[in-house]
């Protein structure tokens, strides 16, 4: 008589095993984890840029700005007419004492027809000749310069650079353990791109305050942006493309200036040229 076989007690495998479904789920989990890690690192870099900036000496701003200046304002493009740079220095000189800052502002005017101006960390300010040609009064030039000086004082360029560089480089900057060329290259590349809206609003406000303390009409910014919008409805100049919402900002400048009586008259840029 054939002996009965015991029932098979080997446990049956359950779950996904090595099925295609399990592979895709595992890949999806890894991608989600990587995305979360990247988001966390970006957030940490931004937080460090905000809180860690206080630990970075102002001398770092100056070193970074000086190292980047020649790349964004090449010496060979500087206006040869000394009257042009003297004019910008004179207009800015009326404003600089009204910014609470230890930075020593320096200026270059470059032979570039783009309507633009920008400031690097440490107080290195570049003005395109195109902006001076477009401005119709010293008040308009002063308004643009006041806005750019405010970016320097609030260290907006350094904050943007730290976010771009990431947490490791930011920590190295704090403790002096990195080559200054890396942050200089990053910040130089950011010079012609827009700040975020919060930084723009802050610079607008501080710029208007400095203008009024200097006795200069803050209507200059409103007039300048309004005219740029009217003249360049379809192809806005660089100053508009890198500074968002010019219409709203012009309205804000007009509202803030209501009732203000200017006490200082600034020289006009009309007729200046690089030749």
C-alpha positions as CSV (number, residue, x, y, z in Angstrom):
1,X,0.0,0.0,0.0
2,X,1.4,3.4,-1.1
3,X,2.3,5.5,1.8
4,X,0.4,8.8,2.0
5,X,2.5,11.9,1.2
6,X,2.5,14.7,3.8
7,X,0.9,17.9,2.7
8,X,3.3,20.5,1.3
9,X,4.1,22.9,4.2
10,X,6.5,25.2,2.3
11,X,5.2,28.7,2.7
12,X,4.1,30.4,-0.5
13,X,5.9,33.6,-1.2
14,X,3.7,36.7,-0.9
15,X,4.2,40.3,-1.8
16,X,5.7,41.7,-5.0
17,X,8.8,39.6,-5.1
18,X,10.9,40.9,-8.0
19,X,8.0,41.8,-10.2
20,X,8.1,44.8,-12.5
21,X,5.5,46.5,-10.3
22,X,7.8,46.3,-7.3
23,X,10.8,47.6,-9.2
24,X,8.8,50.7,-10.4
25,X,7.5,51.3,-6.9
26,X,11.1,51.2,-5.5
27,X,12.4,53.5,-8.2
28,X,9.5,55.9,-7.5
29,X,10.3,55.9,-3.8
30,X,14.0,56.6,-4.5
31,X,13.1,59.5,-6.8
32,X,10.7,60.9,-4.2
33,X,13.3,60.7,-1.5
34,X,15.9,62.4,-3.8
35,X,13.5,65.2,-4.6
36,X,12.7,65.7,-0.9
37,X,16.4,65.9,-0.1
38,X,17.1,68.4,-2.9
39,X,14.2,70.6,-1.7
40,X,15.5,70.4,1.9
41,X,19.0,71.5,0.7
42,X,17.6,74.4,-1.3
43,X,15.6,75.5,1.7
44,X,18.6,75.2,4.0
45,X,20.7,77.3,1.5
46,X,18.0,80.0,1.4
47,X,17.7,80.0,5.2
48,X,21.4,80.2,5.6
49,X,21.5,83.1,3.1
50,X,19.1,85.0,5.3
51,X,20.4,84.2,8.8
52,X,24.0,83.5,8.0
53,X,24.6,86.8,6.2
54,X,25.1,88.6,9.5
55,X,28.2,86.4,10.2
56,X,29.9,87.3,7.0
57,X,32.1,90.4,7.3
58,X,31.5,93.3,5.0
59,X,35.0,92.9,3.7
60,X,33.8,89.7,2.0
61,X,31.2,91.7,0.1
62,X,33.9,94.0,-1.0
63,X,36.3,91.3,-2.1
64,X,33.5,89.5,-4.0
65,X,32.3,92.6,-5.7
66,X,35.7,93.8,-6.7
67,X,36.6,90.3,-8.2
68,X,33.3,90.3,-10.2
69,X,33.4,93.9,-11.4
70,X,35.7,93.6,-14.3
71,X,33.6,90.8,-15.8
72,X,30.3,92.8,-15.7
73,X,31.9,96.2,-16.4
74,X,35.0,95.6,-18.5
75,X,37.6,98.3,-18.2
76,X,37.8,98.6,-22.0
77,X,34.1,99.5,-22.1
78,X,34.3,102.3,-19.5
79,X,33.4,105.7,-20.9
80,X,36.5,107.7,-21.9
81,X,34.8,111.0,-21.1
82,X,35.7,111.8,-17.5
83,X,32.7,114.2,-17.2
84,X,30.3,111.2,-17.4
85,X,31.7,109.3,-14.4
86,X,32.1,112.6,-12.5
87,X,28.4,113.3,-13.2
88,X,27.2,109.9,-11.8
89,X,29.5,110.3,-8.8
90,X,28.1,113.8,-8.1
91,X,24.5,112.6,-8.2
92,X,25.2,109.6,-6.1
93,X,27.2,111.8,-3.6
94,X,23.9,113.5,-2.7
95,X,22.4,110.2,-1.7
96,X,25.2,108.2,-0.2
97,X,25.3,110.0,3.2
98,X,21.7,109.0,3.8
99,X,22.3,105.3,3.7
100,X,23.5,103.8,7.0
101,X,26.4,101.9,5.6
102,X,30.1,101.3,6.0
103,X,30.5,100.6,2.3
104,X,32.4,103.0,0.1
105,X,30.5,103.3,-3.1
106,X,32.4,103.3,-6.4
107,X,31.0,103.9,-9.9
108,X,31.7,103.0,-13.5
109,X,29.8,104.2,-16.6
110,X,30.1,101.8,-19.5
111,X,29.5,102.5,-23.2
112,X,26.5,100.3,-23.5
113,X,23.2,101.5,-25.0
114,X,21.1,99.2,-22.8
115,X,18.9,101.1,-20.3
116,X,20.3,99.6,-17.1
117,X,22.2,100.0,-13.9
118,X,23.3,97.4,-11.4
119,X,25.2,97.1,-8.2
120,X,27.6,94.4,-7.0
121,X,28.2,93.5,-3.3
122,X,30.5,95.9,-1.6
123,X,29.3,99.1,-3.3
124,X,30.5,98.6,-6.9
125,X,27.9,100.2,-9.1
126,X,27.8,100.1,-12.9
127,X,25.6,102.5,-15.0
128,X,25.1,102.0,-18.7
129,X,25.4,105.1,-20.9
130,X,22.0,104.1,-22.4
131,X,20.4,104.9,-19.0
132,X,21.9,108.4,-18.9
133,X,20.8,109.0,-22.5
134,X,17.2,107.9,-21.7
135,X,17.0,110.0,-18.4
136,X,15.7,113.5,-18.8
137,X,16.6,114.9,-15.3
138,X,19.0,114.4,-12.5
139,X,16.0,113.3,-10.3
140,X,15.5,110.3,-12.6
141,X,19.1,109.3,-12.5
142,X,19.2,109.7,-8.7
143,X,16.1,107.5,-8.3
144,X,17.8,104.6,-10.2
145,X,21.0,105.1,-8.2
146,X,19.1,105.2,-4.9
147,X,17.5,101.9,-5.7
148,X,20.8,100.3,-6.6
149,X,22.6,101.6,-3.5
150,X,19.8,100.2,-1.4
151,X,20.5,96.7,-2.9
152,X,24.1,97.1,-1.7
153,X,23.3,98.3,1.8
154,X,20.8,95.4,2.3
155,X,23.4,92.9,0.9
156,X,20.8,91.5,-1.6
157,X,23.5,90.4,-4.0
158,X,25.3,88.4,-1.3
159,X,22.1,86.8,-0.2
160,X,21.3,85.7,-3.8
161,X,24.9,84.5,-4.3
162,X,24.7,82.4,-1.1
163,X,21.4,80.8,-2.2
164,X,23.0,80.0,-5.6
165,X,26.2,78.6,-4.1
166,X,24.5,76.4,-1.5
167,X,25.0,75.7,2.1
168,X,28.5,74.3,2.0
169,X,30.0,77.3,0.2
170,X,28.1,79.7,2.4
171,X,29.5,78.0,5.6
172,X,33.0,78.2,4.1
173,X,32.5,81.9,3.4
174,X,31.5,82.5,7.0
175,X,34.6,80.8,8.3
176,X,37.0,82.1,5.6
177,X,37.6,78.7,4.0
178,X,36.9,79.2,0.3
179,X,38.4,80.9,-2.7
180,X,36.7,84.2,-3.3
181,X,36.6,83.5,-7.1
182,X,33.8,81.0,-6.9
183,X,31.2,83.3,-5.2
184,X,32.5,86.2,-7.4
185,X,31.7,84.3,-10.5
186,X,28.3,83.3,-9.3
187,X,27.4,86.9,-8.2
188,X,28.8,88.3,-11.4
189,X,26.5,86.1,-13.4
190,X,23.5,87.2,-11.3
191,X,24.2,90.9,-11.9
192,X,21.8,91.3,-14.8
193,X,19.0,89.1,-13.5
194,X,16.0,90.2,-11.4
195,X,16.0,90.3,-7.6
196,X,13.0,88.7,-6.0
197,X,9.9,90.9,-5.4
198,X,10.6,91.3,-1.7
199,X,14.1,92.6,-2.3
200,X,12.9,95.0,-5.0
201,X,10.2,96.4,-2.8
202,X,12.7,96.9,0.0
203,X,15.1,98.7,-2.2
204,X,12.3,100.9,-3.6
205,X,11.3,101.9,-0.1
206,X,14.8,102.6,1.1
207,X,15.7,104.4,-2.1
208,X,12.7,106.7,-1.8
209,X,13.6,107.4,1.9
210,X,17.1,108.3,0.9
211,X,15.9,110.5,-1.9
212,X,13.6,112.5,0.3
213,X,16.2,112.8,3.1
214,X,18.5,114.3,0.4
215,X,15.8,116.7,-0.7
216,X,15.4,115.1,-4.1
217,X,12.0,114.5,-5.6
218,X,11.1,110.8,-5.6
219,X,8.8,111.4,-8.6
220,X,11.8,110.8,-10.7
221,X,11.5,107.0,-10.5
222,X,7.8,107.2,-11.3
223,X,8.4,109.4,-14.4
224,X,11.2,107.3,-15.6
225,X,9.4,104.0,-15.5
226,X,6.2,105.5,-17.0
227,X,8.2,106.8,-19.9
228,X,10.1,103.6,-20.5
229,X,6.8,101.7,-20.5
230,X,5.2,104.1,-23.0
231,X,8.3,104.2,-25.3
232,X,8.9,100.4,-25.2
233,X,5.5,98.8,-25.1
234,X,6.6,95.7,-26.9
235,X,10.4,95.5,-26.4
236,X,11.1,96.7,-22.8
237,X,14.6,97.7,-22.1
238,X,16.8,95.7,-19.7
239,X,15.9,97.9,-16.8
240,X,12.3,96.9,-17.1
241,X,12.9,93.2,-17.8
242,X,15.1,92.8,-14.7
243,X,12.8,94.9,-12.4
244,X,9.3,93.4,-12.2
245,X,6.0,95.3,-12.2
246,X,7.3,98.8,-13.3
247,X,3.8,100.1,-13.5
248,X,2.9,99.2,-9.9
249,X,6.3,100.5,-8.7
250,X,5.8,103.8,-10.5
251,X,2.4,104.2,-8.8
252,X,3.9,103.4,-5.4
253,X,6.6,106.0,-5.9
254,X,4.0,108.6,-6.9
255,X,1.8,107.9,-3.9
256,X,4.8,108.1,-1.5
257,X,5.9,111.4,-2.9
258,X,2.5,113.2,-2.6
259,X,3.0,116.5,-0.8
260,X,6.8,116.3,-0.8
261,X,8.6,119.5,-1.5
262,X,12.1,119.0,-3.0
263,X,14.9,121.2,-1.7
264,X,17.7,120.0,-4.0
265,X,18.1,120.4,-7.7
266,X,20.4,118.0,-9.5
267,X,22.2,118.5,-12.8
268,X,20.8,117.0,-15.9
269,X,22.4,114.2,-17.8
270,X,21.1,115.6,-21.2
271,X,24.0,116.0,-23.6
272,X,26.4,113.7,-21.9
273,X,28.2,111.1,-24.1
274,X,31.1,108.7,-23.7
275,X,33.2,110.4,-26.4
